[in-house]
């Protein structure tokens, strides 16, 4: 229950932070790309990770989800180096 509340509260906070930290001329593009990449990830990765969890175990599905999310570490590393 606590995770649900935290997840619900973090969405608007993240959106506010994002809106404050991006230039106005790319504002719509960034928000659109964030929304589309989230939808694509849920559509493409969700059933696959669920299938892994159903066939093998929840632990295996968590490992697969972590592997699928790991490329974002490269993006964060590049952003941190630029600052």
PDB file of N, CA, C and O in Angstrom:
ATOM      1  N   UNK A   1       0.815  -1.181   0.000  1.00  0.00           N
ATOM      2  CA  UNK A   1       0.000   0.000   0.000  1.00  0.00           C
ATOM      3  C   UNK A   1       0.868   1.258   0.000  1.00  0.00           C
ATOM      4  O   UNK A   1       0.566   2.237  -0.682  1.00  0.00           O
ATOM      5  N   UNK A   2       1.943   1.212   0.772  1.00  0.00           N
ATOM      6  CA  UNK A   2       2.839   2.373   0.838  1.00  0.00           C
ATOM      7  C   UNK A   2       3.491   2.628  -0.512  1.00  0.00           C
ATOM      8  O   UNK A   2       3.645   3.780  -0.918  1.00  0.00           O
ATOM      9  N   UNK A   3       3.876   1.565  -1.211  1.00  0.00           N
ATOM     10  CA  UNK A   3       4.484   1.739  -2.533  1.00  0.00           C
ATOM     11  C   UNK A   3       3.499   2.362  -3.515  1.00  0.00           C
ATOM     12  O   UNK A   3       3.889   3.172  -4.356  1.00  0.00           O
ATOM     13  N   UNK A   4       2.237   1.992  -3.412  1.00  0.00           N
ATOM     14  CA  UNK A   4       1.215   2.592  -4.267  1.00  0.00           C
ATOM     15  C   UNK A   4       1.068   4.077  -4.017  1.00  0.00           C
ATOM     16  O   UNK A   4       0.943   4.858  -4.960  1.00  0.00           O
ATOM     17  N   UNK A   5       1.082   4.474  -2.759  1.00  0.00           N
ATOM     18  CA  UNK A   5       0.979   5.892  -2.407  1.00  0.00           C
ATOM     19  C   UNK A   5       2.208   6.653  -2.886  1.00  0.00           C
ATOM     20  O   UNK A   5       2.090   7.752  -3.429  1.00  0.00           O
ATOM     21  N   UNK A   6       3.379   6.073  -2.686  1.00  0.00           N
ATOM     22  CA  UNK A   6       4.619   6.720  -3.126  1.00  0.00           C
ATOM     23  C   UNK A   6       4.631   6.851  -4.642  1.00  0.00           C
ATOM     24  O   UNK A   6       5.014   7.896  -5.169  1.00  0.00           O
ATOM     25  N   UNK A   7       4.222   5.821  -5.338  1.00  0.00           N
ATOM     26  CA  UNK A   7       4.167   5.872  -6.798  1.00  0.00           C
ATOM     27  C   UNK A   7       3.200   6.934  -7.299  1.00  0.00           C
ATOM     28  O   UNK A   7       3.486   7.638  -8.268  1.00  0.00           O
ATOM     29  N   UNK A   8       2.053   7.047  -6.635  1.00  0.00           N
ATOM     30  CA  UNK A   8       1.061   8.047  -7.020  1.00  0.00           C
ATOM     31  C   UNK A   8       1.577   9.461  -6.769  1.00  0.00           C
ATOM     32  O   UNK A   8       1.335  10.362  -7.572  1.00  0.00           O
ATOM     33  N   UNK A   9       2.277   9.654  -5.677  1.00  0.00           N
ATOM     34  CA  UNK A   9       2.797  10.982  -5.347  1.00  0.00           C
ATOM     35  C   UNK A   9       4.019  11.363  -6.162  1.00  0.00           C
ATOM     36  O   UNK A   9       4.237  12.544  -6.432  1.00  0.00           O
ATOM     37  N   UNK A  10       4.816  10.388  -6.555  1.00  0.00           N
ATOM     38  CA  UNK A  10       6.050  10.708  -7.270  1.00  0.00           C
ATOM     39  C   UNK A  10       5.788  11.155  -8.701  1.00  0.00           C
ATOM     40  O   UNK A  10       6.599  11.891  -9.263  1.00  0.00           O
ATOM     41  N   UNK A  11       4.683  10.733  -9.307  1.00  0.00           N
ATOM     42  CA  UNK A  11       4.367  11.129 -10.683  1.00  0.00           C
ATOM     43  C   UNK A  11       4.286  12.634 -10.872  1.00  0.00           C
ATOM     44  O   UNK A  11       5.008  13.182 -11.705  1.00  0.00           O
ATOM     45  N   UNK A  12       3.421  13.326 -10.118  1.00  0.00           N
ATOM     46  CA  UNK A  12       3.341  14.787 -10.263  1.00  0.00           C
ATOM     47  C   UNK A  12       4.633  15.516  -9.874  1.00  0.00           C
ATOM     48  O   UNK A  12       4.970  16.544 -10.462  1.00  0.00           O
ATOM     49  N   UNK A  13       5.343  14.988  -8.897  1.00  0.00           N
ATOM     50  CA  UNK A  13       6.611  15.618  -8.502  1.00  0.00           C
ATOM     51  C   UNK A  13       7.619  15.502  -9.635  1.00  0.00           C
ATOM     52  O   UNK A  13       8.317  16.468  -9.944  1.00  0.00           O
ATOM     53  N   UNK A  14       7.705  14.330 -10.258  1.00  0.00           N
ATOM     54  CA  UNK A  14       8.607  14.137 -11.391  1.00  0.00           C
ATOM     55  C   UNK A  14       8.211  15.029 -12.562  1.00  0.00           C
ATOM     56  O   UNK A  14       9.072  15.635 -13.199  1.00  0.00           O
ATOM     57  N   UNK A  15       6.918  15.111 -12.846  1.00  0.00           N
ATOM     58  CA  UNK A  15       6.454  15.968 -13.945  1.00  0.00           C
ATOM     59  C   UNK A  15       6.811  17.428 -13.697  1.00  0.00           C
ATOM     60  O   UNK A  15       7.223  18.128 -14.622  1.00  0.00           O
ATOM     61  N   UNK A  16       6.659  17.889 -12.474  1.00  0.00           N
ATOM     62  CA  UNK A  16       7.025  19.263 -12.130  1.00  0.00           C
ATOM     63  C   UNK A  16       8.515  19.483 -12.301  1.00  0.00           C
ATOM     64  O   UNK A  16       8.928  20.487 -12.882  1.00  0.00           O
ATOM     65  N   UNK A  17       9.331  18.560 -11.804  1.00  0.00           N
ATOM     66  CA  UNK A  17      10.779  18.679 -11.941  1.00  0.00           C
ATOM     67  C   UNK A  17      11.176  18.706 -13.409  1.00  0.00           C
ATOM     68  O   UNK A  17      12.025  19.499 -13.817  1.00  0.00           O
ATOM     69  N   UNK A  18      10.560  17.836 -14.198  1.00  0.00           N
ATOM     70  CA  UNK A  18      10.867  17.782 -15.625  1.00  0.00           C
ATOM     71  C   UNK A  18      10.499  19.084 -16.316  1.00  0.00           C
ATOM     72  O   UNK A  18      11.272  19.593 -17.128  1.00  0.00           O
ATOM     73  N   UNK A  19       9.339  19.624 -16.008  1.00  0.00           N
ATOM     74  CA  UNK A  19       8.898  20.877 -16.620  1.00  0.00           C
ATOM     75  C   UNK A  19       9.798  22.046 -16.251  1.00  0.00           C
ATOM     76  O   UNK A  19       9.992  22.954 -17.059  1.00  0.00           O
ATOM     77  N   UNK A  20      10.344  22.036 -15.058  1.00  0.00           N
ATOM     78  CA  UNK A  20      11.227  23.121 -14.633  1.00  0.00           C
ATOM     79  C   UNK A  20      12.623  23.022 -15.236  1.00  0.00           C
ATOM     80  O   UNK A  20      13.335  24.023 -15.311  1.00  0.00           O
ATOM     81  N   UNK A  21      13.020  21.830 -15.666  1.00  0.00           N
ATOM     82  CA  UNK A  21      14.399  21.624 -16.101  1.00  0.00           C
ATOM     83  C   UNK A  21      14.581  21.409 -17.599  1.00  0.00           C
ATOM     84  O   UNK A  21      15.679  21.052 -18.026  1.00  0.00           O
ATOM     85  N   UNK A  22      13.568  21.608 -18.395  1.00  0.00           N
ATOM     86  CA  UNK A  22      13.730  21.492 -19.839  1.00  0.00           C
ATOM     87  C   UNK A  22      13.357  22.821 -20.487  1.00  0.00           C
ATOM     88  O   UNK A  22      12.534  23.581 -19.977  1.00  0.00           O
ATOM     89  N   UNK A  23      13.991  23.072 -21.624  1.00  0.00           N
ATOM     90  CA  UNK A  23      13.733  24.316 -22.338  1.00  0.00           C
ATOM     91  C   UNK A  23      12.319  24.310 -22.909  1.00  0.00           C
ATOM     92  O   UNK A  23      11.781  23.259 -23.255  1.00  0.00           O
ATOM     93  N   UNK A  24      11.730  25.493 -23.001  1.00  0.00           N
ATOM     94  CA  UNK A  24      10.342  25.586 -23.451  1.00  0.00           C
ATOM     95  C   UNK A  24      10.173  25.167 -24.912  1.00  0.00           C
ATOM     96  O   UNK A  24       9.106  24.688 -25.294  1.00  0.00           O
ATOM     97  N   UNK A  25      11.211  25.341 -25.732  1.00  0.00           N
ATOM     98  CA  UNK A  25      11.057  24.989 -27.145  1.00  0.00           C
ATOM     99  C   UNK A  25      11.058  23.483 -27.391  1.00  0.00           C
ATOM    100  O   UNK A  25      10.592  23.036 -28.440  1.00  0.00           O
ATOM    101  N   UNK A  26      11.567  22.696 -26.453  1.00  0.00           N
ATOM    102  CA  UNK A  26      11.556  21.245 -26.606  1.00  0.00           C
ATOM    103  C   UNK A  26      10.622  20.576 -25.595  1.00  0.00           C
ATOM    104  O   UNK A  26      10.590  19.351 -25.478  1.00  0.00           O
ATOM    105  N   UNK A  27       9.881  21.384 -24.884  1.00  0.00           N
ATOM    106  CA  UNK A  27       9.001  20.906 -23.816  1.00  0.00           C
ATOM    107  C   UNK A  27       8.044  19.817 -24.305  1.00  0.00           C
ATOM    108  O   UNK A  27       7.997  18.728 -23.732  1.00  0.00           O
ATOM    109  N   UNK A  28       7.286  20.107 -25.356  1.00  0.00           N
ATOM    110  CA  UNK A  28       6.290  19.156 -25.857  1.00  0.00           C
ATOM    111  C   UNK A  28       6.953  17.885 -26.388  1.00  0.00           C
ATOM    112  O   UNK A  28       6.434  16.784 -26.202  1.00  0.00           O
ATOM    113  N   UNK A  29       8.090  18.041 -27.043  1.00  0.00           N
ATOM    114  CA  UNK A  29       8.789  16.882 -27.602  1.00  0.00           C
ATOM    115  C   UNK A  29       9.268  15.946 -26.498  1.00  0.00           C
ATOM    116  O   UNK A  29       9.113  14.730 -26.602  1.00  0.00           O
ATOM    117  N   UNK A  30       9.840  16.503 -25.456  1.00  0.00           N
ATOM    118  CA  UNK A  30      10.348  15.681 -24.351  1.00  0.00           C
ATOM    119  C   UNK A  30       9.203  14.956 -23.658  1.00  0.00           C
ATOM    120  O   UNK A  30       9.301  13.762 -23.378  1.00  0.00           O
ATOM    121  N   UNK A  31       8.118  15.675 -23.380  1.00  0.00           N
ATOM    122  CA  UNK A  31       6.987  15.044 -22.706  1.00  0.00           C
ATOM    123  C   UNK A  31       6.362  13.944 -23.574  1.00  0.00           C
ATOM    124  O   UNK A  31       5.974  12.893 -23.065  1.00  0.00           O
ATOM    125  N   UNK A  32       6.268  14.189 -24.870  1.00  0.00           N
ATOM    126  CA  UNK A  32       5.721  13.191 -25.777  1.00  0.00           C
ATOM    127  C   UNK A  32       6.612  11.952 -25.839  1.00  0.00           C
ATOM    128  O   UNK A  32       6.116  10.826 -25.804  1.00  0.00           O
ATOM    129  N   UNK A  33       7.922  12.158 -25.930  1.00  0.00           N
ATOM    130  CA  UNK A  33       8.845  11.027 -25.984  1.00  0.00           C
ATOM    131  C   UNK A  33       8.820  10.218 -24.685  1.00  0.00           C
ATOM    132  O   UNK A  33       8.902   8.990 -24.711  1.00  0.00           O
ATOM    133  N   UNK A  34       8.708  10.908 -23.560  1.00  0.00           N
ATOM    134  CA  UNK A  34       8.626  10.203 -22.275  1.00  0.00           C
ATOM    135  C   UNK A  34       7.377   9.330 -22.228  1.00  0.00           C
ATOM    136  O   UNK A  34       7.431   8.175 -21.806  1.00  0.00           O
ATOM    137  N   UNK A  35       6.260   9.889 -22.663  1.00  0.00           N
ATOM    138  CA  UNK A  35       5.003   9.160 -22.647  1.00  0.00           C
ATOM    139  C   UNK A  35       5.030   7.971 -23.609  1.00  0.00           C
ATOM    140  O   UNK A  35       4.588   6.876 -23.262  1.00  0.00           O
ATOM    141  N   UNK A  36       5.545   8.190 -24.808  1.00  0.00           N
ATOM    142  CA  UNK A  36       5.582   7.116 -25.797  1.00  0.00           C
ATOM    143  C   UNK A  36       6.554   6.014 -25.404  1.00  0.00           C
ATOM    144  O   UNK A  36       6.263   4.835 -25.605  1.00  0.00           O
ATOM    145  N   UNK A  37       7.702   6.377 -24.847  1.00  0.00           N
ATOM    146  CA  UNK A  37       8.656   5.341 -24.447  1.00  0.00           C
ATOM    147  C   UNK A  37       8.112   4.527 -23.274  1.00  0.00           C
ATOM    148  O   UNK A  37       8.346   3.321 -23.196  1.00  0.00           O
ATOM    149  N   UNK A  38       7.393   5.173 -22.371  1.00  0.00           N
ATOM    150  CA  UNK A  38       6.771   4.444 -21.264  1.00  0.00           C
ATOM    151  C   UNK A  38       5.730   3.465 -21.790  1.00  0.00           C
ATOM    152  O   UNK A  38       5.693   2.308 -21.373  1.00  0.00           O
ATOM    153  N   UNK A  39       4.884   3.930 -22.709  1.00  0.00           N
ATOM    154  CA  UNK A  39       3.848   3.055 -23.267  1.00  0.00           C
ATOM    155  C   UNK A  39       4.464   1.893 -24.052  1.00  0.00           C
ATOM    156  O   UNK A  39       3.992   0.760 -23.958  1.00  0.00           O
ATOM    157  N   UNK A  40       5.503   2.170 -24.815  1.00  0.00           N
ATOM    158  CA  UNK A  40       6.165   1.112 -25.578  1.00  0.00           C
ATOM    159  C   UNK A  40       6.806   0.085 -24.646  1.00  0.00           C
ATOM    160  O   UNK A  40       6.711  -1.120 -24.878  1.00  0.00           O
ATOM    161  N   UNK A  41       7.446   0.562 -23.610  1.00  0.00           N
ATOM    162  CA  UNK A  41       8.069  -0.354 -22.654  1.00  0.00           C
ATOM    163  C   UNK A  41       7.055  -1.238 -21.953  1.00  0.00           C
ATOM    164  O   UNK A  41       7.298  -2.427 -21.743  1.00  0.00           O
ATOM    165  N   UNK A  42       5.918  -0.659 -21.592  1.00  0.00           N
ATOM    166  CA  UNK A  42       4.885  -1.454 -20.937  1.00  0.00           C
ATOM    167  C   UNK A  42       4.268  -2.464 -21.904  1.00  0.00           C
ATOM    168  O   UNK A  42       3.985  -3.602 -21.529  1.00  0.00           O
ATOM    169  N   UNK A  43       4.065  -2.038 -23.152  1.00  0.00           N
ATOM    170  CA  UNK A  43       3.440  -2.917 -24.134  1.00  0.00           C
ATOM    171  C   UNK A  43       4.374  -4.043 -24.559  1.00  0.00           C
ATOM    172  O   UNK A  43       3.950  -5.192 -24.681  1.00  0.00           O
ATOM    173  N   UNK A  44       5.639  -3.717 -24.784  1.00  0.00           N
ATOM    174  CA  UNK A  44       6.590  -4.717 -25.280  1.00  0.00           C
ATOM    175  C   UNK A  44       7.176  -5.555 -24.147  1.00  0.00           C
ATOM    176  O   UNK A  44       7.288  -6.775 -24.267  1.00  0.00           O
ATOM    177  N   UNK A  45       7.546  -4.906 -23.056  1.00  0.00           N
ATOM    178  CA  UNK A  45       8.233  -5.627 -21.985  1.00  0.00           C
ATOM    179  C   UNK A  45       7.323  -6.280 -20.976  1.00  0.00           C
ATOM    180  O   UNK A  45       7.668  -7.321 -20.418  1.00  0.00           O
ATOM    181  N   UNK A  46       6.167  -5.693 -20.727  1.00  0.00           N
ATOM    182  CA  UNK A  46       5.270  -6.206 -19.694  1.00  0.00           C
ATOM    183  C   UNK A  46       4.842  -7.649 -19.904  1.00  0.00           C
ATOM    184  O   UNK A  46       5.026  -8.478 -19.013  1.00  0.00           O
ATOM    185  N   UNK A  47       4.276  -7.967 -21.062  1.00  0.00           N
ATOM    186  CA  UNK A  47       3.863  -9.363 -21.273  1.00  0.00           C
ATOM    187  C   UNK A  47       5.032 -10.354 -21.230  1.00  0.00           C
ATOM    188  O   UNK A  47       4.887 -11.474 -20.740  1.00  0.00           O
ATOM    189  N   UNK A  48       6.184  -9.934 -21.745  1.00  0.00           N
ATOM    190  CA  UNK A  48       7.353 -10.815 -21.747  1.00  0.00           C
ATOM    191  C   UNK A  48       7.808 -11.095 -20.318  1.00  0.00           C
ATOM    192  O   UNK A  48       8.058 -12.245 -19.957  1.00  0.00           O
ATOM    193  N   UNK A  49       7.916 -10.051 -19.510  1.00  0.00           N
ATOM    194  CA  UNK A  49       8.343 -10.227 -18.118  1.00  0.00           C
ATOM    195  C   UNK A  49       7.297 -11.027 -17.346  1.00  0.00           C
ATOM    196  O   UNK A  49       7.649 -11.855 -16.505  1.00  0.00           O
ATOM    197  N   UNK A  50       6.021 -10.788 -17.621  1.00  0.00           N
ATOM    198  CA  UNK A  50       4.963 -11.557 -16.979  1.00  0.00           C
ATOM    199  C   UNK A  50       5.023 -13.029 -17.356  1.00  0.00           C
ATOM    200  O   UNK A  50       4.802 -13.901 -16.516  1.00  0.00           O
ATOM    201  N   UNK A  51       5.319 -13.302 -18.616  1.00  0.00           N
ATOM    202  CA  UNK A  51       5.427 -14.686 -19.072  1.00  0.00           C
ATOM    203  C   UNK A  51       6.579 -15.391 -18.357  1.00  0.00           C
ATOM    204  O   UNK A  51       6.455 -16.540 -17.933  1.00  0.00           O
ATOM    205  N   UNK A  52       7.706 -14.678 -18.232  1.00  0.00           N
ATOM    206  CA  UNK A  52       8.865 -15.251 -17.517  1.00  0.00           C
ATOM    207  C   UNK A  52       8.467 -15.563 -16.075  1.00  0.00           C
ATOM    208  O   UNK A  52       8.786 -16.631 -15.552  1.00  0.00           O
ATOM    209  N   UNK A  53       7.771 -14.626 -15.439  1.00  0.00           N
ATOM    210  CA  UNK A  53       7.345 -14.851 -14.060  1.00  0.00           C
ATOM    211  C   UNK A  53       6.374 -16.009 -13.939  1.00  0.00           C
ATOM    212  O   UNK A  53       6.397 -16.748 -12.955  1.00  0.00           O
ATOM    213  N   UNK A  54       5.528 -16.166 -14.932  1.00  0.00           N
ATOM    214  CA  UNK A  54       4.548 -17.247 -14.916  1.00  0.00           C
ATOM    215  C   UNK A  54       5.198 -18.605 -15.159  1.00  0.00           C
ATOM    216  O   UNK A  54       4.829 -19.593 -14.525  1.00  0.00           O
ATOM    217  N   UNK A  55       6.152 -18.654 -16.064  1.00  0.00           N
ATOM    218  CA  UNK A  55       6.793 -19.925 -16.417  1.00  0.00           C
ATOM    219  C   UNK A  55       7.896 -20.323 -15.438  1.00  0.00           C
ATOM    220  O   UNK A  55       8.023 -21.497 -15.091  1.00  0.00           O
ATOM    221  N   UNK A  56       8.689 -19.355 -14.994  1.00  0.00           N
ATOM    222  CA  UNK A  56       9.835 -19.679 -14.140  1.00  0.00           C
ATOM    223  C   UNK A  56       9.563 -19.295 -12.689  1.00  0.00           C
ATOM    224  O   UNK A  56       9.194 -20.138 -11.871  1.00  0.00           O
ATOM    225  N   UNK A  57       9.749 -18.018 -12.383  1.00  0.00           N
ATOM    226  CA  UNK A  57       9.512 -17.543 -11.018  1.00  0.00           C
ATOM    227  C   UNK A  57       9.459 -16.022 -11.018  1.00  0.00           C
ATOM    228  O   UNK A  57       9.860 -15.365 -11.978  1.00  0.00           O
ATOM    229  N   UNK A  58       8.962 -15.493  -9.935  1.00  0.00           N
ATOM    230  CA  UNK A  58       8.918 -14.042  -9.791  1.00  0.00           C
ATOM    231  C   UNK A  58      10.333 -13.485  -9.739  1.00  0.00           C
ATOM    232  O   UNK A  58      10.606 -12.415 -10.283  1.00  0.00           O
ATOM    233  N   UNK A  59      11.217 -14.200  -9.095  1.00  0.00           N
ATOM    234  CA  UNK A  59      12.617 -13.766  -9.016  1.00  0.00           C
ATOM    235  C   UNK A  59      13.228 -13.634 -10.406  1.00  0.00           C
ATOM    236  O   UNK A  59      13.934 -12.666 -10.688  1.00  0.00           O
ATOM    237  N   UNK A  60      12.960 -14.602 -11.270  1.00  0.00           N
ATOM    238  CA  UNK A  60      13.480 -14.562 -12.638  1.00  0.00           C
ATOM    239  C   UNK A  60      12.889 -13.378 -13.397  1.00  0.00           C
ATOM    240  O   UNK A  60      13.599 -12.721 -14.158  1.00  0.00           O
ATOM    241  N   UNK A  61      11.608 -13.098 -13.203  1.00  0.00           N
ATOM    242  CA  UNK A  61      11.000 -11.965 -13.898  1.00  0.00           C
ATOM    243  C   UNK A  61      11.584 -10.640 -13.412  1.00  0.00           C
ATOM    244  O   UNK A  61      11.733  -9.704 -14.198  1.00  0.00           O
ATOM    245  N   UNK A  62      11.912 -10.554 -12.134  1.00  0.00           N
ATOM    246  CA  UNK A  62      12.555  -9.338 -11.624  1.00  0.00           C
ATOM    247  C   UNK A  62      13.948  -9.146 -12.209  1.00  0.00           C
ATOM    248  O   UNK A  62      14.355  -8.023 -12.509  1.00  0.00           O
ATOM    249  N   UNK A  63      14.671 -10.241 -12.370  1.00  0.00           N
ATOM    250  CA  UNK A  63      16.002 -10.168 -12.982  1.00  0.00           C
ATOM    251  C   UNK A  63      15.890  -9.727 -14.434  1.00  0.00           C
ATOM    252  O   UNK A  63      16.675  -8.892 -14.883  1.00  0.00           O
ATOM    253  N   UNK A  64      14.934 -10.267 -15.172  1.00  0.00           N
ATOM    254  CA  UNK A  64      14.734  -9.876 -16.570  1.00  0.00           C
ATOM    255  C   UNK A  64      14.336  -8.405 -16.658  1.00  0.00           C
ATOM    256  O   UNK A  64      14.819  -7.684 -17.532  1.00  0.00           O
ATOM    257  N   UNK A  65      13.463  -7.958 -15.763  1.00  0.00           N
ATOM    258  CA  UNK A  65      13.067  -6.544 -15.756  1.00  0.00           C
ATOM    259  C   UNK A  65      14.267  -5.644 -15.473  1.00  0.00           C
ATOM    260  O   UNK A  65      14.408  -4.586 -16.086  1.00  0.00           O
ATOM    261  N   UNK A  66      15.128  -6.061 -14.551  1.00  0.00           N
ATOM    262  CA  UNK A  66      16.331  -5.277 -14.247  1.00  0.00           C
ATOM    263  C   UNK A  66      17.264  -5.215 -15.449  1.00  0.00           C
ATOM    264  O   UNK A  66      17.853  -4.169 -15.726  1.00  0.00           O
ATOM    265  N   UNK A  67      17.401  -6.315 -16.155  1.00  0.00           N
ATOM    266  CA  UNK A  67      18.247  -6.342 -17.357  1.00  0.00           C
ATOM    267  C   UNK A  67      17.670  -5.425 -18.429  1.00  0.00           C
ATOM    268  O   UNK A  67      18.410  -4.703 -19.097  1.00  0.00           O
ATOM    269  N   UNK A  68      16.350  -5.453 -18.593  1.00  0.00           N
ATOM    270  CA  UNK A  68      15.715  -4.589 -19.592  1.00  0.00           C
ATOM    271  C   UNK A  68      15.839  -3.107 -19.243  1.00  0.00           C
ATOM    272  O   UNK A  68      15.884  -2.261 -20.136  1.00  0.00           O
ATOM    273  N   UNK A  69      15.893  -2.793 -17.965  1.00  0.00           N
ATOM    274  CA  UNK A  69      16.017  -1.396 -17.528  1.00  0.00           C
ATOM    275  C   UNK A  69      17.463  -0.920 -17.445  1.00  0.00           C
ATOM    276  O   UNK A  69      17.702   0.282 -17.325  1.00  0.00           O
ATOM    277  N   UNK A  70      18.422  -1.819 -17.504  1.00  0.00           N
ATOM    278  CA  UNK A  70      19.824  -1.450 -17.305  1.00  0.00           C
ATOM    279  C   UNK A  70      20.391  -0.477 -18.350  1.00  0.00           C
ATOM    280  O   UNK A  70      21.281   0.293 -17.991  1.00  0.00           O
ATOM    281  N   UNK A  71      19.946  -0.453 -19.609  1.00  0.00           N
ATOM    282  CA  UNK A  71      20.524   0.524 -20.540  1.00  0.00           C
ATOM    283  C   UNK A  71      20.334   1.987 -20.122  1.00  0.00           C
ATOM    284  O   UNK A  71      21.071   2.859 -20.582  1.00  0.00           O
ATOM    285  N   UNK A  72      19.369   2.257 -19.268  1.00  0.00           N
ATOM    286  CA  UNK A  72      19.165   3.638 -18.832  1.00  0.00           C
ATOM    287  C   UNK A  72      20.341   4.123 -17.995  1.00  0.00           C
ATOM    288  O   UNK A  72      20.557   5.328 -17.870  1.00  0.00           O
ATOM    289  N   UNK A  73      21.107   3.190 -17.418  1.00  0.00           N
ATOM    290  CA  UNK A  73      22.288   3.587 -16.660  1.00  0.00           C
ATOM    291  C   UNK A  73      23.311   4.284 -17.558  1.00  0.00           C
ATOM    292  O   UNK A  73      24.006   5.195 -17.109  1.00  0.00           O
ATOM    293  N   UNK A  74      23.406   3.870 -18.808  1.00  0.00           N
ATOM    294  CA  UNK A  74      24.300   4.510 -19.767  1.00  0.00           C
ATOM    295  C   UNK A  74      23.843   5.948 -20.015  1.00  0.00           C
ATOM    296  O   UNK A  74      24.662   6.867 -20.059  1.00  0.00           O
ATOM    297  N   UNK A  75      22.547   6.134 -20.176  1.00  0.00           N
ATOM    298  CA  UNK A  75      22.004   7.480 -20.406  1.00  0.00           C
ATOM    299  C   UNK A  75      22.279   8.367 -19.202  1.00  0.00           C
ATOM    300  O   UNK A  75      22.735   9.499 -19.364  1.00  0.00           O
ATOM    301  N   UNK A  76      22.010   7.874 -17.998  1.00  0.00           N
ATOM    302  CA  UNK A  76      22.274   8.662 -16.806  1.00  0.00           C
ATOM    303  C   UNK A  76      23.756   8.989 -16.665  1.00  0.00           C
ATOM    304  O   UNK A  76      24.108  10.093 -16.249  1.00  0.00           O
ATOM    305  N   UNK A  77      24.625   8.044 -17.006  1.00  0.00           N
ATOM    306  CA  UNK A  77      26.064   8.301 -16.951  1.00  0.00           C
ATOM    307  C   UNK A  77      26.488   9.417 -17.888  1.00  0.00           C
ATOM    308  O   UNK A  77      27.321  10.250 -17.528  1.00  0.00           O
ATOM    309  N   UNK A  78      25.924   9.441 -19.083  1.00  0.00           N
ATOM    310  CA  UNK A  78      26.255  10.508 -20.040  1.00  0.00           C
ATOM    311  C   UNK A  78      25.757  11.863 -19.562  1.00  0.00           C
ATOM    312  O   UNK A  78      26.441  12.876 -19.715  1.00  0.00           O
ATOM    313  N   UNK A  79      24.569  11.875 -18.984  1.00  0.00           N
ATOM    314  CA  UNK A  79      24.020  13.138 -18.485  1.00  0.00           C
ATOM    315  C   UNK A  79      24.876  13.667 -17.338  1.00  0.00           C
ATOM    316  O   UNK A  79      25.156  14.864 -17.266  1.00  0.00           O
ATOM    317  N   UNK A  80      25.286  12.780 -16.450  1.00  0.00           N
ATOM    318  CA  UNK A  80      26.112  13.205 -15.319  1.00  0.00           C
ATOM    319  C   UNK A  80      27.478  13.707 -15.779  1.00  0.00           C
ATOM    320  O   UNK A  80      28.016  14.642 -15.185  1.00  0.00           O
ATOM    321  N   UNK A  81      28.044  13.114 -16.814  1.00  0.00           N
ATOM    322  CA  UNK A  81      29.342  13.581 -17.322  1.00  0.00           C
ATOM    323  C   UNK A  81      29.248  14.950 -17.958  1.00  0.00           C
ATOM    324  O   UNK A  81      30.192  15.737 -17.887  1.00  0.00           O
ATOM    325  N   UNK A  82      28.114  15.242 -18.582  1.00  0.00           N
ATOM    326  CA  UNK A  82      27.940  16.548 -19.226  1.00  0.00           C
ATOM    327  C   UNK A  82      27.806  17.672 -18.208  1.00  0.00           C
ATOM    328  O   UNK A  82      28.145  18.819 -18.504  1.00  0.00           O
ATOM    329  N   UNK A  83      27.322  17.359 -17.026  1.00  0.00           N
ATOM    330  CA  UNK A  83      27.174  18.383 -15.990  1.00  0.00           C
ATOM    331  C   UNK A  83      28.494  18.595 -15.351  1.00  0.00           C
ATOM    332  O   UNK A  83      28.615  19.418 -14.443  1.00  0.00           O
TER     333      UNK A  83
END
